[in-house]
Amino acid sequence: MNPIVIYSTHRNNTEKIALAIAQAANCKSIKLTKDFDTSSISLDEYDLIFFGTGIRGGEPYVELLNFIKEANLGNGKQFLLFMTWAGGGASNKLAYERIRCSLDVKAQHLDADYFICLGQTFGFTRRGRPNEADMADAKKWAVGKLK
Ligand SMILES: Cc1cc2nc3c(=O)[nH]c(=O)nc-3n(C[C@H](O)[C@H](O)[C@H](O)COP(=O)(O)O)c2cc1C
């Protein structure tokens, strides 16, 4: 398998998980910034794509949605999702669904087994998350997907 990690982060929580996964999978990671040029990368050589995002108002980040919309996703790749959140209601399910649908539009399938952990928000809320245990869990999850 040839994996890659592609993620969007606003406050670096998702980045911590992204880098942990990239380390565990021994692969490249790409951060989707606001003005990211989707045409600057080709997914041709990759067959396992780990997408990462935080959650904002029950939505995944627009940078990731835009990437999925614009990118040439090819055929026969496996798509996986990891997220960080504040534990807000069903926003994990809403965000997962949103990514699943955006891939569905492009005739791609999102694996149902996503990874999620808490991420620090304002002030003391979820302070210190993701922590070492979260990163270890993410690595374990990712390595399990490489088999
Ligand atoms: C404006 C705003 C809206 C948010 N909305 C949600 C939400 O709907 N559900 C949730 O669980 N967390 C929510 N969060 C928390 C973030 O998803 C969480 O802090 C996440 O780890 C941020 O990831 P990042 O640091 O990679 O950007 C929100 C945070 C902010 C700042």
The ligand as an ORCA input file, in Angstrom:
! r2SCAN-3c Opt
* xyz 0 1
  C     -15.869     28.096     15.634
  C     -15.725     26.673     16.121
  C     -16.771     25.787     15.897
  C     -16.670     24.468     16.365
  N     -17.718     23.600     16.154
  C     -17.644     22.338     16.664
  C     -18.732     21.436     16.514
  O     -19.729     21.698     15.855
  N     -18.636     20.213     17.113
  C     -17.528     19.841     17.829
  O     -17.525     18.745     18.375
  N     -16.459     20.669     17.930
  C     -16.491     21.896     17.388
  N     -15.413     22.741     17.518
  C     -14.168     22.235     18.127
  C     -13.139     21.828     17.072
  O     -13.670     20.901     16.137
  C     -11.934     21.170     17.757
  O     -11.302     22.106     18.599
  C     -10.949     20.621     16.750
  O      -9.965     19.861     17.436
  C     -10.252     21.706     15.968
  O      -9.334     21.105     15.059
  P      -8.075     21.884     14.503
  O      -7.273     22.373     15.690
  O      -7.347     20.898     13.705
  O      -8.591     23.024     13.694
  C     -15.492     24.040     17.060
  C     -14.441     24.957     17.257
  C     -14.555     26.248     16.783
  C     -13.398     27.205     17.028
*
